[in-house]
Amino acid sequence: EPDYVNGLTLLGGEPMEPQNQEALLPLVKRVREVYGNKKTIWCYTGYVLDRDLLGESRAKCEHTRELLENLDVLVDGPFVEDLKKEQEEGK
């Protein structure tokens, strides 16, 4: 609620696992209801949007479309430690 809180970030474990989507959707909808677009909602997932969340896969479920529609930013794809190190080193 404080102004210095910019929004909500979904990460850790895997937010786009179907059972997690089911649990997170009410939370995300509530944040939108209370704050509208004043707070951003980011989601980090190891799944790839086109292949795993929009295409036919085990990650896509009855909640996927609505959850995606309520996100401001989706950071998708596997985390690659070597790319993080390169960025930190300025390469």
N, C-alpha and C positions, 0 to 999 in steps of 0.2 A: 503493500500500500504506500509506503513512503515514496516521495518523488525521486529519490536517488536510486530506487529499484527500477531498472529499465524494462524488466519483463521476466519471462519464464523460459528456462532452458530444459529440454527433455534430453537426457543422456544416461549413460551408465546401464549396465545390463544391456538390454536392447529394447528401446521404446516401441519399435515397430513389430515386435513379436505379437501375434494376434491376441493373446491373453492380456498383454500390456496395453495394446490399443484399446481394448474394451475398458480397461481400468482408467486409462488416461483421458479418453474422450470426454467424460463428464467434467473432469478437472479443467480441461482446455476450454470447453464450452462455458464453464462458470467464469473463468478468467475473462473471456470475451464479453460475457454478459455484464460483469462488474466494471471492466476497464475499457471495453470497446477496443479501439486501436491505439490507446494511450500507452499500452504495454506491448512489447513484442513477444512473440512466441517462436523460439528456435527449437529445432529438433536435429540431433545428430544420430545417424543410423548407419550401420554397416551394410544395409541393403541398398541396392541401386534403384532409383526411382522408376525408370522406364522398364527395366527387366523384372524387378521384384515387387514393386508396389503398384504399378499400373498394369503389368502383364500378369499372366497366370502363374502363380507361385504359392508356396506355403505361407508367405507373409501377407498376402492379400486376403482380406476378410471383409465382412459386412461393415466394419467401422473405418476401413482405410480411407476411402474417398472423403468422408466427412472430417476425419482427423486432418488429412492433408489440406483440406480447404480452410481449416482454422489456423494453420501455421503461417507465419510470416517468412520464415527461412527454413529450408530443409538442406542440411549438409549430409550428402549421401556418399556411400561407397566405403570400402574398408579403410581403416586407419593404417597408414604406412609409416612406421617409425623412422625409416631412413629419410623420407621426405621432410619430416619434422626437423630432423637433425640438420639437413641441408639448409632449410629456411632459417634456423637459428644461427647457423654459421654464415649466413648471408650469401649462399651460393645460388 
